[in-house]
Amino acid sequence: MGKLQSKFRKRSELYRASQGEKADATFDSQVLQYEPAHHGSINTVTNLSPDLCVSGGSDQAVVVYDWKQGRLCQSFQGHNREVTKVICYPGSTWIFSASRDKTVLMWDLNQGDEHIQEFCGHELVVNGLAISPVWFADGRKLCTGSRDNWMCLWDIESAKCEQRHNISRNLVTHVCWVPASSSIVQTSEDKTIRVWDSRAWQVTNTFPAKQYIQTHCDVSLNGHYLVSSSNGFGGQGCEATLWDLRQPGCKVVEYRGHLQTTACCVFLPMHPGGTAQVATSSHDSSVRIWDQNTAACLGTLSLDGAGPLVSLAPSDSTNLLCASFNTGLHHIQVDQGSPHAQSSGSFGQDIKVVARF
């Protein structure tokens, strides 16, 4: 069998609005317009605190933004190619950023604008970042995964690579640390999902291969469920899948409705008295909210002209940040009133953009 060729390309220039296209023409005039966080496409966004988010994009910057006040707090410069992923160490001001320059940099919001640690060793773009749980007995660890087929475990304080494992064709797309566990989950361009034991640094389970590349994954707060998303086109593939981690490889439901690659999938924080929900974003410029257990689509938000929507960061049960290629970051509000799935073409949950930056 020939060498695996990547079909999963997220090159910013392929999706930027053409010169004659007004990407923001469809946005409501009531949407608050804040100072842009980036110049160019945005690949990734996560939460640093209840008020602050961190993002990275094609401008090679790592940006800390107060999304509630609409204020740019810090822009870190250190990578020499676009930033692919960002993650924050819980309860701290530590930020980690991965890049196409094959490195991971560590920043501290309280220690100036220079990176405080550098993790070098990958041979291709780094797509996966995960942080060990705060309680982890073996110390503070960083897990990285790359298109070079390597999964690496690093000591954060020393930046020393303590474990490395190469699996043929395992072109890593995303990495998650299972809460309250020593397990790590990763998705790959070889269409499989692997569960790793972070202590032995071995694969303990490999899920049945999906039909399309697996682009992203997230783990529920209780560590029981995993959701992964699929590449695709024309409605073929493009699904997200819920798996039961207590029965590895056990598929629970699929969330179908996107027309292009589903680039991101996340569990939403539970609203008191509400139902468990999952959010997905896609290259078809839409965000969808799903009932986690029934796979009913509770609501859809289309951001025409925004290009691929590639990253989501839930702040709480009603606020969601979304990264786009053409129109920056979006603050989305989800009405948790009385969601109910409607027939195809109508929406049962109010989802709206309240700010863009």
Secondary structure as UniProt FT lines:
FT   HELIX           12..14
FT   TURN            19..20
FT   TURN            23..26
FT   TURN            29..30
FT   STRAND          32..33
FT   STRAND          42..47
FT   STRAND          52..57
FT   TURN            58..59
FT   STRAND          61..66
FT   TURN            67..70
FT   STRAND          71..77
FT   STRAND          83..88
FT   TURN            90..91
FT   STRAND          94..99
FT   TURN            100..101
FT   STRAND          104..108
FT   TURN            109..110
FT   STRAND          117..119
FT   STRAND          126..131
FT   TURN            134..135
FT   TURN            137..138
FT   STRAND          141..146
FT   TURN            147..148
FT   STRAND          150..155
FT   TURN            156..159
FT   STRAND          160..166
FT   TURN            168..169
FT   STRAND          172..177
FT   TURN            179..180
FT   STRAND          183..188
FT   TURN            189..190
FT   STRAND          193..197
FT   TURN            198..201
FT   STRAND          202..206
FT   STRAND          214..219
FT   TURN            221..222
FT   STRAND          225..230
FT   STRAND          232..233
FT   TURN            234..235
FT   STRAND          236..237
FT   STRAND          240..244
FT   TURN            245..246
FT   TURN            248..249
FT   STRAND          250..255
FT   STRAND          262..267
FT   TURN            272..273
FT   STRAND          277..282
FT   TURN            283..284
FT   STRAND          286..291
FT   TURN            292..294
FT   STRAND          297..302
FT   TURN            304..305
FT   STRAND          309..314
FT   STRAND          319..324
FT   STRAND          329..334
FT   TURN            344..345
FT   STRAND          351..356
//
